[in-house]
Amino acid sequence: MKTEIPCVQSQIKVGKRKMKVKVQYLGFIKNLISRKEDEFELEDGALLSELLNKVAGIYGKPFQKEVYEPGLKDVKMGFVVTVNGVLIGQLKGVDTQLNNEDNVILMSLMTGG
C-alpha cells in the first residue's frame, strides 16, 4: 500500500530592507522639541506620513498639537516640509515615498509685518 505524504512548503520570511532618513528641525519646531536633527531607520519605500507619525510619537502632544497629527493628510498651517529641498506640495504630500539617505526638513513659515 502506497501512502502519500503531503508536501509541506516552507515559508521563508524575507526581511524588508531598511533605509536611513535624516530629519532636520528649524525655527519654532527646533525650539519646541529642543532638537536640531534626528536620523530614523525606516523600512525601504516608507512614506513621509510614516516618518511624521514616528516623529509625532516620539515628541508627543506638543508636536502633534502644533505641527502634525498622525492620520492627517498635511502638516498644520504655518509649517512646511521639504524632501531633498523640494516642498512636499510639489511632490505627493505626506504620501511621498522616501528613499535611503533622503534629507527631510521640518520648519515653520516666517511671518512678519
C-alpha positions in Angstrom: 0.0 0.0 0.0 1.3 3.4 -1.0 1.0 6.3 1.4 1.1 9.8 0.1 2.8 12.3 2.2 1.6 15.9 1.7 4.2 18.3 0.5 5.0 20.9 3.2 6.0 24.1 1.7 8.3 26.1 4.0 7.6 29.7 4.3 10.6 31.9 4.2 10.2 35.3 5.7 12.2 37.8 3.8 13.1 40.8 6.0 12.4 44.2 4.4 15.4 46.3 3.7 16.0 49.3 5.9 16.9 52.8 5.0 18.1 55.8 6.9 16.5 59.2 6.6 17.8 62.4 8.2 15.3 64.9 9.7 16.3 68.5 10.4 14.2 70.8 12.6 14.3 74.5 12.1 12.9 77.6 13.8 9.9 77.0 16.1 10.0 73.2 15.8 13.6 73.1 16.8 12.7 75.2 19.9 9.6 73.2 20.6 11.3 69.8 20.8 14.8 71.0 21.8 16.4 69.1 18.9 18.3 70.1 15.8 18.1 66.8 13.9 17.4 63.1 14.1 18.2 60.1 11.9 15.5 57.5 11.5 15.7 53.9 10.3 12.6 53.0 8.2 11.5 50.2 6.0 12.6 50.7 2.4 10.0 52.6 0.5 8.3 54.1 3.6 6.1 57.1 3.0 6.6 60.6 4.5 3.5 60.1 6.6 5.1 57.1 8.3 8.1 59.2 9.2 5.9 62.0 10.5 3.9 59.5 12.6 7.2 58.3 14.1 8.3 61.9 14.9 4.9 62.7 16.4 5.1 59.5 18.5 8.5 60.5 19.9 7.8 64.2 20.6 4.2 63.7 21.7 1.4 66.1 22.3 3.2 69.4 21.9 4.4 68.3 18.4 1.1 66.8 17.5 -0.8 69.9 18.6 1.4 72.4 16.8 2.9 70.6 13.8 1.5 67.3 12.7 -1.2 64.9 14.0 -1.0 61.2 12.8 -3.7 60.5 10.3 -3.8 64.0 8.8 -3.0 64.5 5.2 -0.8 67.5 5.7 1.2 69.4 8.4 -0.7 72.1 10.2 -1.0 75.6 8.9 2.2 77.6 9.3 4.6 74.7 8.8 6.3 73.3 5.7 8.2 70.1 4.9 10.8 69.6 2.3 12.3 66.3 1.0 15.8 66.9 -0.5 15.0 70.6 -0.9 11.6 70.2 -2.6 8.4 71.3 -0.9 6.1 68.3 -0.3 3.3 70.2 -2.1 5.3 69.8 -5.3 5.7 66.1 -4.6 2.9 63.8 -3.3 2.4 65.5 0.0 2.6 63.1 3.0 2.2 60.2 0.5 5.7 61.0 -0.9 7.8 57.8 -0.9 11.2 58.3 0.8 14.5 56.8 -0.2 17.7 55.9 1.6 19.7 58.9 2.7 16.9 61.4 2.0 17.0 64.7 3.9 13.7 65.9 5.3 13.4 69.4 6.8 10.5 70.4 9.1 10.2 74.2 9.6 7.8 77.0 10.4 6.9 79.6 7.9 8.3 83.1 8.6 5.8 85.7 9.4 6.2 89.4 9.9 4.8 92.7 9.0 
